[in-house]
Amino acid sequence: MAANTPGDVSDSQFLTIAEVAAKMRVSKMTVYRLVHGGDLPAVRVGRSFRVTEDDVNEYLRNSFYNAG
């Protein structure tokens, strides 16, 4: 069996836009802006989007801001 490769999402947990918004404590519109702006990768399923939990965590890790 092949090892997991980048882009392999077979073990990923997918979240809805509403779940991502709740996790990040922002509005759904903010999450849609991140997805449409290319800042947060998403998969389109029909008319809705799904985002992997790993991608949300990576976005948050990369978004830390040191003030002062």
N, C-alpha and C positions, 0 to 999 in steps of 0.2 A: 504494500500500500504506500502511496506517495505521501511525503510529508506535507504539512500545510504550507501553502505558498501565499505570498502577498496577494490579496484580493480574494482569497478563499474564505467564504462567509458561512461555511457549513456548520460551524460551531458558534456562530454569532447570535446574540440575542437582539432581535429587532424591536424597536420602539416606535410608537405612533408619534405624530407631531405633538399631540396633547401630552403624551407621557414625557417627551423630551422637554416640553415647556414646563411641566411640573417639576421635573428633576432639576432644571436650571433656574427655576423660579422666575420665569419671564413669560410674556404672552405668547400665544401660538403664532401671532403675526411676526414676532421677533424671530422665531424659529424658521418660519417660512422665508423671511428675508435672508437669514443665514444660508438656507438651502439654495434659494434662487441666486444668491450672490456668489455661490461656490465656496463659501467658507466652511460649510458643514455638508459632507457627502451624504447623499440619500439615494434610495432606490424608489423608483416610481412603480406602484402596483395599482393598475387601473387609474383611478382619479386621485388616489392618495399616495402619500410618501411614507417610507419606513427608513429609519436611521438606526445603524448599529450602535449598541451601547458602548462599544469600544471607540467608535468615532466621536461620540458625545464626550467620553472621558478624555480623549486625546485633545479635542477642541478646548475643553476646560483647562487641561494642563498647560496648553500653549497660550492661554489667554490671561494668565496671571499677570498682574500689573503692580509694580513696586512704586508706590507714591512717595514723594519726598525725596 
